């Protein structure tokens, strides 16, 4: 898989900054968010829903990863990310 960028801001067509995904593939418009335990708090849930809506409005795909995706050498996380990349047009070379 290609190397993701770390904490790069998502900008709209006017250059307005929205937020910085934990990891991203700007070319494929994919943002990866790690959801730690604090994401279960009521206020954070509301912020996360707003974030997901912004992703969709900007034409980005949000991939949400949690602790359970990091088991087994993070293979479940890799599958989710690879699936999103392929859906966005990435093709493994060589």
DSSP file (Angstrom, degrees, kcal/mol; ACC not computed):
  #  RESIDUE AA STRUCTURE BP1 BP2  ACC     N-H-->O    O-->H-N    N-H-->O    O-->H-N    TCO  KAPPA ALPHA  PHI   PSI    X-CA   Y-CA   Z-CA
    1    1 A X              0   0    0      0, 0.0     3,-0.1     0, 0.0    81,-0.0   0.000 360.0 360.0 360.0 153.0    0.0    0.0    0.0
    2    2 A X        -     0   0    0      1,-0.1     2,-0.4    23,-0.0    90,-0.0  -0.282 360.0 -95.6 -67.9 159.5    1.2    3.6   -0.5
    3    3 A X        -     0   0    0      1,-0.1    -1,-0.1    22,-0.0     2,-0.1  -0.621  41.4-135.6 -76.2 127.3    2.6    5.5    2.4
    4    4 A X        -     0   0    0     -2,-0.4     2,-0.3    21,-0.1    21,-0.2  -0.399  14.1-117.3 -79.3 162.1    0.0    7.7    4.1
    5    5 A X  E     -A   24   0A   0     19,-2.9    19,-1.9    -2,-0.1     2,-0.5  -0.731  27.1-125.3 -93.7 149.2    0.5   11.3    5.2
    6    6 A X  E    S-A   23   0A   0     -2,-0.3    17,-0.2    17,-0.2    16,-0.1  -0.846  74.5 -21.1-101.1 127.0    0.3   12.2    8.9
    7    7 A X  S    S+     0   0    0     15,-1.3     2,-0.4    14,-0.7    -1,-0.2   0.806  80.6 164.3  51.6  40.7   -2.0   14.9   10.2
    8    8 A X        -     0   0    0     13,-0.3    13,-0.7    -3,-0.2    -1,-0.2  -0.763  39.4-113.1 -88.4 132.1   -2.4   16.7    6.8
    9    9 A X  E     -D   20   0B   0     -2,-0.4     2,-0.5    11,-0.2    11,-0.2  -0.315  17.9-129.8 -67.5 144.9   -5.3   19.2    6.8
   10   10 A X  E     -     0   0B   0      9,-2.7     8,-2.9    19,-0.0     9,-0.4  -0.843  30.1-169.7 -90.6 126.3   -8.3   18.6    4.5
   11   11 A X  E     -D   17   0B   0     -2,-0.5     6,-0.2     6,-0.2     2,-0.1  -0.894  14.4-134.5-117.2 146.7   -9.0   21.8    2.6
   12   12 A X    >   -     0   0    0      4,-1.9     3,-2.2    -2,-0.3    46,-0.0  -0.297  45.3 -84.2 -86.8-177.1  -12.1   22.6    0.4
   13   13 A X  T 3  S+     0   0    0      1,-0.3    -1,-0.1     2,-0.1    -2,-0.0   0.689 131.5  53.2 -63.7 -17.7  -11.9   24.1   -3.1
   14   14 A X  T 3  S-     0   0    0      2,-0.1    -1,-0.3     0, 0.0     3,-0.1   0.369 120.9-106.7 -95.6   3.3  -11.6   27.6   -1.5
   15   15 A X    <   +     0   0    0     -3,-2.2     2,-0.4     1,-0.3    -2,-0.1   0.589  66.2 154.3  82.9  10.4   -8.7   26.6    0.8
   16   16 A X        -     0   0    0      1,-0.1    -4,-1.9     2,-0.0     2,-0.3  -0.606  41.2-131.0 -75.6 129.2  -10.8   26.5    3.9
   17   17 A X  E     +D   11   0B   0     -2,-0.4    -6,-0.2    -6,-0.2     3,-0.1  -0.631  30.1 172.8 -84.3 132.7   -9.2   24.1    6.4
   18   18 A X  E     -     0   0B   0     -8,-2.9     2,-0.3     1,-0.4    -1,-0.2   0.830  53.0 -47.3-104.5 -71.3  -11.5   21.5    8.0
   19   19 A X  E     -     0   0B   0     -9,-0.4    -9,-2.7   -11,-0.1     2,-0.6  -0.950  46.5-107.0-156.6 177.2   -9.6   19.1   10.1
   20   20 A X  E     -D    9   0B   0     -2,-0.3   -11,-0.2   -11,-0.2   -13,-0.1  -0.924  28.4-143.6-117.4 107.9   -6.5   16.9   10.1
   21   21 A X        -     0   0    0    -13,-0.7   -14,-0.7    -2,-0.6   -13,-0.3  -0.281  24.1-118.4 -61.7 154.8   -7.0   13.1    9.8
   22   22 A X  S    S+     0   0    0     10,-0.8   -15,-1.3     1,-0.2     2,-0.3   0.935 100.4   3.9 -58.7 -45.5   -4.6   10.9   11.7
   23   23 A X  E    S-AB   6  32A   0      9,-1.9     9,-3.3   -17,-0.2     2,-0.3  -0.965  79.7-179.3-134.6 151.5   -3.5    9.5    8.4
   24   24 A X  E     -AB   5  31A   0    -19,-1.9   -19,-2.9    -2,-0.3     2,-0.4  -0.997  31.4-152.5-152.9 158.5   -4.6   10.4    4.9
   25   25 A X  E >>> - B   0  30A   0      5,-2.7     5,-1.7    -2,-0.3     4,-0.8  -0.857  19.1-176.7-125.0  90.2   -4.2    9.7    1.2
   26   26 A X  G >45S+     0   0    0     -2,-0.4     3,-0.8     1,-0.3    -1,-0.1   0.882  80.4  59.4 -59.5 -39.6   -5.0   13.0   -0.4
   27   27 A X  G 345S+     0   0    0      1,-0.3    -1,-0.3    -3,-0.1    -2,-0.0   0.856 117.3  32.9 -57.0 -35.1   -4.7   11.6   -3.9
   28   28 A X  G <45S-     0   0    0     -3,-0.8    -1,-0.3     2,-0.1    -2,-0.2   0.387 108.3-123.3-103.3   0.9   -7.5    9.1   -3.1
   29   29 A X  T <<5 +     0   0    0     -4,-0.8    32,-2.9    -3,-0.8     2,-0.4   0.930  61.3 143.9  56.0  50.7   -9.4   11.5   -0.8
   30   30 A X  E   < -Bc  25  61A   0     -5,-1.7    -5,-2.7    30,-0.2     2,-0.4  -0.983  30.9-168.9-122.9 129.0   -9.3    9.0    2.1
   31   31 A X  E     -Bc  24  62A   0     30,-2.8    32,-3.1    -2,-0.4     2,-0.5  -0.959   8.3-153.4-116.5 137.1   -8.9   10.0    5.7
   32   32 A X  E     -Bc  23  63A   0     -9,-3.3    -9,-1.9    -2,-0.4   -10,-0.8  -0.941  10.5-169.8-114.0 126.6   -8.1    7.5    8.5
   33   33 A X  E     - c   0  64A   0     30,-2.8    32,-3.1    -2,-0.5     2,-0.6  -0.960  14.8-146.1-119.5 127.6   -9.2    8.2   12.0
   34   34 A X  E     - c   0  65A   0     -2,-0.5     2,-0.9    30,-0.2    32,-0.2  -0.833  15.1-151.5 -90.9 122.8   -8.1    6.2   15.1
   35   35 A X  E     - c   0  66A   0     30,-3.7    32,-0.5    -2,-0.6    -2,-0.0  -0.805  16.2-170.2 -99.7  98.7  -11.0    6.1   17.5
   36   36 A X    >   -     0   0    0     -2,-0.9     3,-1.9    30,-0.1     4,-0.1  -0.116  44.0 -82.8 -76.5-178.4   -9.6    5.8   21.0
   37   37 A X  G >  S+     0   0    0      1,-0.3     3,-1.7     2,-0.2     4,-0.1   0.794 123.3  66.9 -59.8 -31.6  -11.6    5.1   24.2
   38   38 A X  G >  S+     0   0    0      1,-0.3     3,-1.6     2,-0.2    -1,-0.3   0.652  81.3  79.5 -67.5 -11.9  -12.5    8.8   24.6
   39   39 A X  G <  S+     0   0    0     -3,-1.9    -1,-0.3     1,-0.3    -2,-0.2   0.539  81.0  67.7 -73.3  -4.1  -14.6    8.6   21.4
   40   40 A X  G <  S+     0   0    0     -3,-1.7    -1,-0.3    -4,-0.1     2,-0.2   0.505  76.4 106.6 -88.4  -6.1  -17.4    6.9   23.4
   41   41 A X  S <> S-     0   0    0     -3,-1.6     4,-2.5    -4,-0.1     3,-0.2  -0.501  80.7-119.3 -76.0 144.3  -18.0   10.1   25.4
   42   42 A X  H  > S+     0   0    0      1,-0.2     4,-1.8     2,-0.2     5,-0.1   0.883 110.9  46.0 -53.0 -49.5  -21.2   11.9   24.5
   43   43 A X  H  > S+     0   0    0      1,-0.2     4,-1.9     2,-0.2    -1,-0.2   0.881 113.2  50.2 -63.8 -37.8  -19.6   15.2   23.4
   44   44 A X  H  > S+     0   0    0     -6,-0.2     4,-2.7    -3,-0.2    -1,-0.2   0.858 105.3  57.0 -69.7 -34.8  -17.0   13.3   21.3
   45   45 A X  H  X S+     0   0    0     -4,-2.5     4,-2.3     2,-0.2    -1,-0.2   0.923 107.3  48.7 -60.3 -43.7  -19.7   11.2   19.6
   46   46 A X  H  X S+     0   0    0     -4,-1.8     4,-2.2     1,-0.2    -2,-0.2   0.919 112.5  47.9 -62.6 -43.9  -21.4   14.4   18.4
   47   47 A X  H  X S+     0   0    0     -4,-1.9     4,-2.4     1,-0.2    -2,-0.2   0.891 110.9  51.6 -64.1 -38.9  -18.0   15.8   17.1
   48   48 A X  H  X S+     0   0    0     -4,-2.7     4,-2.5     2,-0.2    -1,-0.2   0.887 108.6  50.3 -67.0 -38.1  -17.3   12.5   15.4
   49   49 A X  H  X S+     0   0    0     -4,-2.3     4,-2.2     2,-0.2    -2,-0.2   0.928 111.2  48.9 -64.2 -44.3  -20.7   12.5   13.6
   50   50 A X  H  X S+     0   0    0     -4,-2.2     4,-2.1     1,-0.2    -2,-0.2   0.907 110.5  51.4 -60.0 -41.7  -20.1   16.1   12.5
   51   51 A X  H  X S+     0   0    0     -4,-2.4     4,-2.5     1,-0.2    -2,-0.2   0.928 108.7  50.6 -61.2 -45.6  -16.6   15.1   11.2
   52   52 A X  H  X S+     0   0    0     -4,-2.5     4,-2.1     1,-0.2    -1,-0.2   0.888 109.4  51.1 -60.5 -39.7  -18.1   12.2    9.3
   53   53 A X  H  X S+     0   0    0     -4,-2.2     4,-2.4     2,-0.2    -1,-0.2   0.876 109.0  50.9 -65.9 -37.4  -20.6   14.5    7.7
   54   54 A X  H  X S+     0   0    0     -4,-2.1     4,-2.1     2,-0.2     6,-0.2   0.915 107.0  54.2 -65.9 -42.5  -17.9   16.9    6.6
   55   55 A X  H  <>S+     0   0    0     -4,-2.5     5,-2.9     1,-0.2     4,-0.4   0.960 111.8  44.4 -52.6 -52.9  -15.9   14.0    5.1
   56   56 A X  H ><5S+     0   0    0     -4,-2.1     3,-1.4     1,-0.2    -2,-0.2   0.909 111.7  52.5 -61.1 -44.1  -18.9   13.1    3.0
   57   57 A X  H 3<5S+     0   0    0     -4,-2.4    -1,-0.2     1,-0.3    -2,-0.2   0.814 110.8  48.0 -63.7 -30.4  -19.7   16.7    2.0
   58   58 A X  T 3<5S-     0   0    0     -4,-2.1    -1,-0.3    -3,-0.3    -2,-0.2   0.427 119.1-109.8 -90.4   0.6  -16.1   17.2    0.8
   59   59 A X  T < 5S+     0   0    0     -3,-1.4     2,-0.3    -4,-0.4    -3,-0.2   0.732  73.9 134.4  79.1  22.6  -16.1   14.0   -1.2
   60   60 A X      < -     0   0    0     -5,-2.9     2,-0.5    -6,-0.2    -1,-0.3  -0.697  53.0-129.7-102.1 156.4  -13.8   12.2    1.1
   61   61 A X  E     -c   30   0A   0    -32,-2.9   -30,-2.8    -2,-0.3     2,-0.5  -0.913  18.9-149.9-102.4 130.5  -14.0    8.6    2.5
   62   62 A X  E     -c   31   0A   0     -2,-0.5     2,-0.6   -32,-0.2   -30,-0.2  -0.880   7.1-164.8-101.4 128.3  -13.5    8.3    6.2
   63   63 A X  E     -c   32   0A   0    -32,-3.1   -30,-2.8    -2,-0.5     2,-0.5  -0.964   9.6-156.3-112.1 118.8  -12.0    5.0    7.5
   64   64 A X  E     -c   33   0A   0     -2,-0.6     2,-0.4   -32,-0.2   -30,-0.2  -0.847  10.3-172.8-102.6 127.4  -12.5    4.6   11.2
   65   65 A X  E     -c   34   0A   0    -32,-3.1   -30,-3.7    -2,-0.5     2,-0.2  -0.926   3.8-179.6-119.1 139.4  -10.1    2.3   13.1
   66   66 A X  E >>  -c   35   0A   0     -2,-0.4     3,-1.5   -32,-0.2     4,-0.5  -0.737  48.4 -82.9-128.1-179.4  -10.4    1.2   16.7
   67   67 A X  G >4 S+     0   0    0    -32,-0.5     3,-1.6     1,-0.3     4,-0.3   0.849 124.4  59.8 -52.7 -39.6   -8.4   -0.9   19.1
   68   68 A X  G >4 S+     0   0    0      1,-0.3     3,-0.9     2,-0.2    -1,-0.3   0.781  98.8  58.1 -65.9 -24.9  -10.0   -4.1   17.8
   69   69 A X  G <4 S+     0   0    0     -3,-1.5     8,-1.7     1,-0.2    -1,-0.3   0.608  97.4  63.2 -77.2 -10.8   -8.6   -3.4   14.3
   70   70 A X  G <X S+     0   0    0     -3,-1.6     4,-0.8    -4,-0.5     3,-0.3   0.455  80.9 104.8 -94.0  -1.7   -5.1   -3.4   15.7
   71   71 A X  H <>>S+     0   0    0     -3,-0.9     5,-0.7    -4,-0.3     4,-0.6  -0.305  72.7  30.6 -72.1 162.2   -5.2   -7.0   16.8
   72   72 A X  H >45S-     0   0    0      1,-0.3     3,-1.5     2,-0.2    -1,-0.2   0.930 144.4 -48.0  55.9  51.2   -3.4   -9.7   14.8
   73   73 A X  H 345S-     0   0    0     -3,-0.3    -1,-0.3     1,-0.3    -2,-0.2   0.792 100.2 -69.2  58.9  31.0   -0.6   -7.3   13.7
   74   74 A X  H 3X5S+     0   0    0     -4,-0.8     4,-2.3    -3,-0.4     3,-0.3   0.674  91.7 144.1  65.1  20.6   -3.2   -4.8   12.6
   75   75 A X  H <X5 +     0   0    0     -3,-1.5     4,-2.3    -4,-0.6     5,-0.2   0.886  68.1  54.3 -58.9 -40.3   -4.4   -7.0    9.8
   76   76 A X  H  ><S+     0   0    0     -5,-0.7     4,-2.0    -7,-0.2    -1,-0.2   0.897 109.5  48.6 -61.4 -36.8   -8.1   -5.9   10.2
   77   77 A X  H  > S+     0   0    0     -8,-1.7     4,-2.5    -3,-0.3     5,-0.2   0.919 110.2  51.2 -66.2 -42.8   -7.0   -2.2    9.9
   78   78 A X  H  X S+     0   0    0     -4,-2.3     4,-3.1    -9,-0.3     5,-0.3   0.904 108.4  51.9 -61.4 -41.9   -5.0   -3.0    6.8
   79   79 A X  H  X S+     0   0    0     -4,-2.3     4,-2.4     2,-0.2    -1,-0.2   0.929 110.7  47.7 -61.2 -45.3   -7.9   -4.7    5.2
   80   80 A X  H  X S+     0   0    0     -4,-2.0     4,-1.9     2,-0.2    -2,-0.2   0.927 115.9  44.0 -61.4 -44.8  -10.2   -1.7    5.8
   81   81 A X  H  X S+     0   0    0     -4,-2.5     4,-2.5     2,-0.2    -2,-0.2   0.928 113.7  49.4 -68.5 -45.2   -7.7    0.7    4.5
   82   82 A X  H  X S+     0   0    0     -4,-3.1     4,-2.7     1,-0.2     5,-0.2   0.906 109.6  53.0 -60.4 -41.6   -6.8   -1.4    1.4
   83   83 A X  H  X S+     0   0    0     -4,-2.4     4,-2.2    -5,-0.3    -1,-0.2   0.916 110.4  47.2 -59.8 -44.4  -10.5   -1.8    0.6
   84   84 A X  H  X S+     0   0    0     -4,-1.9     4,-1.4     2,-0.2    -1,-0.2   0.901 111.7  51.0 -64.9 -40.9  -11.0    1.9    0.7
   85   85 A X  H  <>S+     0   0    0     -4,-2.5     5,-2.6     2,-0.2     4,-0.3   0.931 110.8  47.7 -62.7 -45.3   -8.0    2.5   -1.5
   86   86 A X  H ><5S+     0   0    0     -4,-2.7     3,-1.5     1,-0.2    -1,-0.2   0.918 109.9  52.6 -62.7 -42.8   -9.1    0.0   -4.1
   87   87 A X  H 3<5S+     0   0    0     -4,-2.2    -1,-0.2     1,-0.3    -2,-0.2   0.802 108.4  52.5 -61.6 -28.3  -12.6    1.6   -4.1
   88   88 A X  T 3<5S-     0   0    0     -4,-1.4    -1,-0.3    -3,-0.3    -2,-0.2   0.430 130.5 -91.9 -89.6   0.2  -11.0    5.0   -4.7
   89   89 A X  T < 5S+     0   0    0     -3,-1.5    -3,-0.2    -4,-0.3     2,-0.2   0.414  74.6 144.8 110.1  -3.2   -8.9    3.7   -7.7
   90   90 A X      < -     0   0    0     -5,-2.6     2,-0.4    -6,-0.2    -1,-0.3  -0.464  27.0-167.4 -69.5 139.6   -5.6    2.6   -6.2
   91   91 A X        -     0   0    0     -2,-0.2     2,-0.2     0, 0.0    -5,-0.0  -0.998  25.3-116.2-129.3 131.3   -4.1   -0.4   -7.9
   92   92 A X        -     0   0    0     -2,-0.4     2,-0.3     1,-0.1    -2,-0.0  -0.429  32.9-142.4 -63.7 130.4   -1.2   -2.4   -6.4
   93   93 A X              0   0    0      1,-0.2    -1,-0.1    -2,-0.2     0, 0.0  -0.757 360.0 360.0 -99.6 146.2    1.8   -2.1   -8.7
   94   94 A X              0   0    0     -2,-0.3    -1,-0.2     0, 0.0    -2,-0.1   0.461 360.0 360.0  64.2 360.0    4.2   -4.9   -9.3
